[in-house]
Amino acid sequence: MRQSRFTEEQIIAILAEQERGLKTAEVCREHGISPTTFYKWKAKYGGLDVSDARKLKSLETENARLPPGRRRYEDGAGRAPAGQS
């Protein structure tokens, strides 16, 4: 997987700019990202603060190391995989 140019902290700061009232197109142009990228980030990181993003990243890293049948969480929302408790 390709590494992002932006850290989770930077992504959350970019999303916060839009939440403070700047237009989405203006924020995207300012940071050199597409609106599609912005809305993907918003779906993944919207409503998170920096500490939550770090926890999400550590869970994703842990899941990448575990074999598929042993993964704790399949998505970033903390829900167990379908069919498992």
ChimeraX attribute file (.defattr): number of C-alpha atoms within 10 A of each C-alpha:
attribute: neighborCount
match mode: 1-to-1
recipient: residues
	/A:1	3
	/A:2	4
	/A:3	6
	/A:4	7
	/A:5	8
	/A:6	11
	/A:7	11
	/A:8	21
	/A:9	14
	/A:10	12
	/A:11	18
	/A:12	20
	/A:13	14
	/A:14	20
	/A:15	22
	/A:16	16
	/A:17	14
	/A:18	16
	/A:19	12
	/A:20	8
	/A:21	8
	/A:22	12
	/A:23	11
	/A:24	18
	/A:25	13
	/A:26	13
	/A:27	18
	/A:28	18
	/A:29	11
	/A:30	10
	/A:31	10
	/A:32	9
	/A:33	12
	/A:34	14
	/A:35	15
	/A:36	10
	/A:37	11
	/A:38	19
	/A:39	14
	/A:40	12
	/A:41	16
	/A:42	17
	/A:43	10
	/A:44	15
	/A:45	20
	/A:46	16
	/A:47	12
	/A:48	15
	/A:49	14
	/A:50	15
	/A:51	11
	/A:52	13
	/A:53	21
	/A:54	14
	/A:55	12
	/A:56	20
	/A:57	14
	/A:58	12
	/A:59	18
	/A:60	17
	/A:61	11
	/A:62	13
	/A:63	17
	/A:64	11
	/A:65	10
	/A:66	11
	/A:67	8
	/A:68	10
	/A:69	7
	/A:70	9
	/A:71	16
	/A:72	18
	/A:73	17
	/A:74	15
	/A:75	14
	/A:76	15
	/A:77	9
	/A:78	11
	/A:79	12
	/A:80	14
	/A:81	13
	/A:82	8
	/A:83	5
	/A:84	8
	/A:85	7
